[in-house]
Amino acid sequence: MASTSWYPVIYFPLSTHLQPLIAHLQQSNIHCCVTEDIVEGCRQQQIWVSRKDKALEVAEVCLQWCNGELDQEIDQVQLDFDHSAAKQSPLRVGVGLHLLALLPITLGIIVLGFVGAALVNAERHTLSHVEPFLFQGLSNDSFVPLSIGLQAGEYWRFVTPIFIHFNFLHILVNSLIMWEVGRRIELGRGSLHYLGFILMAAVVSNYSQYISTGDVPFGGLSGVAYAAIGYIAVYQELVRDPVLRFHKGAIAFFIIWLLLGVFGIIDLFIVGSIANAAHISGLIIGAIFGGLVTMIDKAISKGTNE
């Protein structure tokens, strides 16, 4: 299913209660949503519509509402809304679980990352617990050539290193990035789309790191996280979508962090080294994938409008 393009209409102060207005618009078969954004240093609410030709109509309705011209209609919608909410109140406890059900890939990746970190730290002086999940197998503390593993059909090793984390701070940081950035892709494009993207990013970033460092154990979600950042960074520049949006300042921070790793500055303050090849290749493949998805979405949207 093609994703929806969204178009901005009007800003409101954060204190404005927009629920009755949104209910009125939705009852009028206008697909809209509300996001929060910082405008001129102040956090405000912005109304978006899914159809460009509805933007002026919605703007006019919003102005009428501000002028008190829709009070009677809005009041009736509010009564209908409250009545519906009252009937469904026993289900409110399940709202959180419903949200979790929408994010199986995001949550699964985070859980597996913590499991991988626990396995690594269960026996600090050996990697025997996680040997089946490293990019290369181990035999008598020596790396098995990649070709042998492939001949044995161990293709999962191209993916599973993303779950191996050598300390809990590593997985905690990566989990926060995947939650803040990756979940937007899963919510906006669906779990199957997101799963395919994750597998592709894992293979590319892991193999790039192997080519760069050779017989050295590595792991972590960082390459995949940077792929998600690249995807979001490109997509939100080309398509207005309130779900697939992330703060540009945060994206800039991650890019700066990547550059600090490339120039070896971060290595001065940590034990081990940064997987720069995984980060760079992840960012690039994510940006390419985001660009391709954007082109496809725009082509489908153009064909639908015609």
C-alpha positions, 0 to 999 in steps of 0.5 A: 500500500502506498504511503500517504503524502501530507500537506501542512495547513495551519499552526495553533498554540500548544495550549489549544484543544484541537480534539473537537475540531479534528473530530469535526473534520474527520466527520466531514470525511477529511483525513487529517492529523496533528503534530507538534513542531517548533516555530520561531522558538515556540512549540506549536501544533500543526494540522496536516491533511492527506489531500493537497486540494483539501488544504484551503478548505481545511484552513477556511474551516479552522478560521471559522472555528477560531471566529466561533462560527462553528460552535454549534456543529463542533459542540454536537461533534464533541458530544458524539465523540465523548459518547463514543469514548465513554462506550469504549473506555474499558478498552483504554487499558489496551491502547498501549498494547495496541501500539506495541502490536504495531511495532513488532520488528522495532521491539523484537530488534531491541529485545534481541539486542539486549539478549545479545549483550547479556550473552556476551557479558555472561562470560566476559573472557570468551565469545563462546556464548555468541560464536554462532552469531558472529560474522565468522565462526570460531575454532580453537579461538581462531576465526574460521574463513568466511568461505567455510561458513558459507559452504556450511550454509551459515548465511544467518551470520550476515545478519546476526552480528547486529544483535551482539553488543559488547556492553549494555551502554552500547545496546542502550544507545542503539535501542534509543536510536532504533526506537526514536528513528526506526519505529517511525519507518515501521509505523509509516510503512508497515512491519514487512517493509521495515523488516526487509529494510533492516535485513538489507541494512544488516547485510550491507553494514556487516559485510562492509565492516568485515571487509574493512577490519577482517578477522576482528569480532564486531557487532551492534545495531549501529550500522542499522541505526545509521541506515534508518537515519539515512532513510528518514533524512532523505525521505522527509526532505522529499515527502511531507509525512508527519509520521516519517519525520525526525528532528533535523538537529538530531540527524545533524548530531548523528552525522557529526558523531559519525565524523568524529568516529571516522577521524578517530576522536571517539576512539580516544575515549572508549575501550575498543574501536568504532565500527566506522565502515558499518556506520558509513555504509549503513547511512549510505544504503539507508539514504539510497533506499529512502530515495528509491522509496520516495521516487516510488511513492511520488510515482504512485501518488502522481498516477493516483491523482491523474 
